């Protein structure tokens, strides 16, 4: 079975949520890909999955350019941070494999994110490009 994950080149990023590994496919139609099945791991096993299926969950954020794991104990467990032009999105994967998001419109291109645990703040570095008239 073939599944189209977008018309633009993909960027794949693995992350862990709810004890299993997922892959976030960044593109014009982003998706989360994960395996469903029974582990054949055991003593000396390869950790392969028997009777596995690849499952795809569409993400309702368009044109994701970058994704990375994001974990803040007690605040955002098993989170994922998504960025596209002018917007930064924080979300998490729930038990039903759906992504819940909270949008933060920036009006600028996000470049870096950091968490200041002592002050309970998130810091976002952005870049703003302004067009100038030729002299």
C-alpha positions, 0 to 999 in steps of 0.5 A: 500500500502506498501513501502520499505524504506530500508533494514536497521533499520530506524531512523525517524526525524520530521521537518517543511518545507514550513509550513508543517510537514515532516518526514525524514527516515534515512537508506540505502535508505533515503526518506522524508514522508509527508501527502497531503490533506485537514486539518479538523482542525477548531475550536475545531478540532483535526487537522486531515487531511481528504482525506489524502495521504502519499507521499514519496520522495526519497533522492539521498544521500545513507546511511544517518545515521542522519538527523536534521532540519537546519535553517539559516535566509536569507541563508538556509530557512527550511533546513535539515542537513544529515550525513553519514560516511565521508560526511555532506550534507545540503539541503532544500525542495522546493515547489515540495517536492524535496530535493536540496543538496550541498555536502561537502566532509569531509574525516572524520566522522561529529559529530556536526555542529554549525552556527556562525552568527556573523562571518557568518561561519559554524563549523563542529566537525569531528572525524578521525579514524586511523588504527595503526599497532599492536606493 
